[in-house]
Amino acid sequence: MKKINVQKLIASIEADAARNIAEANIGAASVAVMQDDQLLYKNFFGDMTQQNGEKIGENTVFRLASMSKPITAVAIGILWSRNFLSLDDPIEKYIPCFKDLHIRNLDENDNVVDLGAVKTKPTIFHLLTHTSGLGSDIVAERLWSTFSQEDIATLETSMPVYAAAGAAFDPLSRECYSAVIGFDILARIVEIISGQSSFDFLQENLFGPCEMYDTGFAPTEEQWERMITVHNKVDNKCVVGETEPGKVFGNIPVTHTSGGAGMIGTLPDYMHFAEMLLHKGEYHGKRIVSEEYITQMAKAQVPEVMPYNQCWGYGVRCVVDETYADLPVGAFGWSGAFGTHFWVDPANKVTAFYMKNSLFDGGAGAKTAVELEKAVTAAMSDE
């Protein structure tokens, strides 16, 4: 196991933060790094405040966006661990409207066309690994704009319109990121099997046991007050970014508990979640999900359609080759559209977190996320 040089780590992180603040690349951010269950570094940067005007800190609430996906993947894993489902189960077993799923794509005139029924039935595995074709590619973006607020009022109401929108390709013929729809379908499957709302299931089986007290979908009035103000960069200046009032992600109502992008949470909450992942499904002596599932979650699952230095596990990207120099092979994690980012490095017992909410430089591969990866990796040595 390589050890992190704390002084070197701090110097890199704080130099990056000072530059990004000066260049208006971030409004405010929280950063934390742990190794071997010890907190090596945690700090809060920037002048952008919470909605209540207070500076950010331990209890600041962030829009997690796609960092919701690993949580939804664990919800599926809990049910799998208890033998309530198989990852090979077709979606239609639980949600019959997906039985007659068609492929839809764009023709030479940029119009959406129906290319006929899928040859392979999409499964839970396909959803977890972004190989279902559901909610993928430019067709999904085009069709999403046609959904009304009534269509997407809840997970349940969304399923028929998701099914009618079709798949962008035949499942497992390739991979393509499903920003919202794929993991929303997984969240609905959790509801159907458990007989609970997705929030109630997570609260009982994950959030409560892992002491994730501020993680959820519909912020309370008090949580809205602690929500970080969204940042944007305009004319090289830091400004308040515009978001839809009363909504956590895009135009999705908070009554729609989006497993793909709709969660909120704090830095400590996500640190607890990552600690559970590092300990292969156990949190402070409590078994949350089976070790076998977490091992598979953190493993490249679809190398046949993703033969690169990164590959999808279950709801996370996994580093599989040394040519991705910013993280060690075996590290896994994910990011959010507003700039949240985390990873778990099992070999070196590291978890690391970058929490910001910005309309500038967010999502996978965000500059700030890569800088943190580089800072942590560069600070490691064999000492």
Backbone hydrogen bonds, N-H to C=O, Kabsch-Sander energy under -0.5 kcal/mol:
donor,donor_aa,acceptor,acceptor_aa,energy
3,K,381,S,-2.6
5,N,379,A,-3.1
6,V,4,I,-0.9
9,L,5,N,-2.4
10,I,6,V,-2.9
11,A,7,Q,-2.2
12,S,8,K,-2.0
13,I,9,L,-2.6
14,E,10,I,-2.7
15,A,11,A,-1.7
16,D,12,S,-2.4
17,A,13,I,-2.5
18,A,14,E,-2.2
19,R,15,A,-2.0
20,N,16,D,-2.6
21,I,17,A,-2.3
22,A,18,A,-2.2
23,E,19,R,-2.1
24,A,21,I,-1.4
25,N,20,N,-2.7
26,I,20,N,-1.1
29,A,45,F,-2.0
30,S,355,M,-2.6
31,V,43,N,-2.4
32,A,353,F,-1.9
33,V,41,Y,-2.5
34,M,351,T,-3.1
35,Q,38,Q,-2.4
36,D,349,K,-2.7
38,Q,35,Q,-1.8
40,L,33,V,-2.2
40,L,38,Q,-0.6
41,Y,33,V,-1.7
43,N,31,V,-2.2
45,F,29,A,-3.2
47,D,27,G,-0.6
48,M,27,G,-2.2
50,Q,54,E,-3.1
51,Q,227,M,-2.1
52,N,225,E,-2.0
53,G,50,Q,-1.9
60,T,57,G,-1.6
61,V,226,R,-2.3
62,F,265,G,-3.1
64,L,62,F,-0.6
64,L,263,M,-2.4
65,A,263,M,-0.8
67,M,64,L,-2.4
68,S,65,A,-1.8
69,K,66,S,-1.4
72,T,68,S,-2.2
73,A,69,K,-2.7
74,V,70,P,-1.8
75,A,71,I,-1.9
76,I,72,T,-2.1
77,G,73,A,-1.9
78,I,74,V,-2.4
79,L,75,A,-1.6
80,W,76,I,-2.5
81,S,77,G,-2.8
82,R,78,I,-1.1
83,N,80,W,-1.9
84,F,79,L,-2.8
85,L,79,L,-0.5
89,D,86,S,-1.7
91,I,122,P,-2.5
93,K,90,P,-1.6
94,Y,91,I,-1.7
95,I,91,I,-2.5
98,F,95,I,-2.0
99,K,96,P,-2.2
101,L,98,F,-0.8
101,L,99,K,-0.6
103,I,116,G,-3.0
104,R,167,A,-2.9
105,N,113,V,-2.1
107,D,111,N,-2.4
110,D,107,D,-2.1
113,V,105,N,-3.4
115,L,103,I,-3.2
115,L,113,V,-0.5
118,V,101,L,-2.3
124,I,89,D,-1.9
125,F,87,L,-2.6
127,L,123,T,-1.8
128,L,124,I,-2.4
129,T,125,F,-1.5
130,H,127,L,-1.1
131,T,126,H,-2.5
132,S,126,H,-0.8
135,G,166,G,-0.6
136,S,133,G,-1.1
137,D,177,Y,-0.6
140,A,136,S,-1.0
140,A,137,D,-0.6
141,E,137,D,-1.2
142,R,138,I,-2.3
143,L,139,V,-2.8
144,W,140,A,-2.5
145,S,141,E,-1.0
146,T,143,L,-1.6
147,F,144,W,-1.7
152,I,148,S,-1.7
153,A,150,E,-1.1
158,S,154,T,-1.4
159,M,155,L,-1.2
159,M,156,E,-0.6
161,V,157,T,-0.6
162,Y,158,S,-2.5
163,A,159,M,-2.6
164,A,160,P,-2.3
165,A,161,V,-1.5
166,G,162,Y,-0.8
166,G,163,A,-0.9
167,A,102,H,-2.7
168,A,133,G,-2.8
172,L,131,T,-2.8
173,S,170,D,-2.2
176,C,130,H,-2.5
179,A,135,G,-0.8
179,A,177,Y,-0.7
184,D,180,V,-1.6
185,I,181,I,-2.3
186,L,182,G,-1.4
187,A,183,F,-2.0
188,R,184,D,-2.2
189,I,185,I,-2.1
190,V,186,L,-2.0
191,E,187,A,-1.8
192,I,188,R,-2.5
193,I,189,I,-2.6
194,S,190,V,-2.4
195,G,191,E,-2.3
201,F,197,S,-2.6
202,L,198,S,-2.4
203,Q,199,F,-3.2
204,E,200,D,-2.2
205,N,201,F,-2.4
206,L,202,L,-2.7
207,F,202,L,-2.7
208,G,203,Q,-2.0
210,C,206,L,-2.4
211,E,208,G,-1.6
212,M,207,F,-3.2
213,Y,211,E,-1.0
215,T,212,M,-1.1
216,G,264,I,-1.4
224,W,220,T,-2.5
225,E,221,E,-1.5
226,R,222,E,-1.1
227,M,223,Q,-0.6
227,M,224,W,-1.0
228,I,61,V,-2.6
229,T,49,T,-2.4
231,H,357,N,-2.3
232,N,239,V,-2.3
234,V,232,N,-0.5
234,V,237,K,-2.4
237,K,234,V,-1.4
239,V,232,N,-3.0
239,V,237,K,-0.5
241,G,230,V,-3.3
247,K,244,E,-1.8
252,I,249,F,-2.0
256,H,253,P,-1.7
257,T,255,T,-1.0
258,S,256,H,-2.2
262,G,258,S,-1.9
264,I,216,G,-2.5
265,G,62,F,-1.8
270,Y,266,T,-2.1
271,M,267,L,-2.2
272,H,268,P,-2.0
273,F,269,D,-2.0
274,A,270,Y,-2.6
275,E,271,M,-2.1
276,M,272,H,-1.9
277,L,273,F,-1.8
278,L,274,A,-2.8
279,H,275,E,-1.9
280,K,277,L,-1.8
281,G,276,M,-2.4
282,E,276,M,-0.8
282,E,279,H,-0.5
283,Y,286,K,-2.9
286,K,283,Y,-2.1
287,R,285,G,-0.5
288,I,281,G,-3.1
288,I,286,K,-0.7
289,V,281,G,-1.5
294,I,290,S,-1.8
295,T,291,E,-2.4
296,Q,292,E,-1.9
297,M,293,Y,-3.0
298,A,294,I,-1.9
299,K,296,Q,-1.7
301,Q,312,W,-2.9
302,V,312,W,-0.7
305,V,302,V,-1.4
306,M,302,V,-0.8
308,Y,306,M,-2.1
311,C,318,C,-2.1
313,G,316,V,-3.0
314,Y,297,M,-1.7
315,G,128,L,-2.2
315,G,313,G,-0.9
317,R,333,G,-2.6
318,C,311,C,-3.0
319,V,331,A,-2.8
320,V,309,N,-2.4
320,V,318,C,-0.6
321,D,309,N,-1.1
324,Y,321,D,-1.8
325,A,323,T,-1.3
327,L,324,Y,-0.8
330,G,319,V,-2.8
331,A,328,P,-1.9
332,F,344,V,-2.4
333,G,317,R,-1.7
334,W,342,F,-0.9
336,G,340,T,-2.4
339,G,336,G,-2.3
341,H,354,Y,-2.0
342,F,334,W,-2.0
343,W,352,A,-1.6
344,V,332,F,-3.2
345,D,350,V,-3.2
348,N,345,D,-0.5
349,K,345,D,-0.7
349,K,346,P,-0.6
350,V,345,D,-2.0
351,T,34,M,-1.9
352,A,343,W,-1.9
353,F,32,A,-2.6
354,Y,341,H,-2.9
355,M,30,S,-3.1
356,K,354,Y,-0.6
358,S,338,F,-2.1
359,L,231,H,-3.1
363,G,336,G,-2.4
366,A,363,G,-1.8
370,V,366,A,-2.5
371,E,367,K,-2.4
372,L,368,T,-1.7
373,E,369,A,-2.1
374,K,370,V,-2.7
375,A,371,E,-2.4
376,V,372,L,-2.5
377,T,373,E,-2.5
378,A,374,K,-2.7
379,A,375,A,-1.1
380,M,377,T,-1.3
381,S,3,K,-2.1
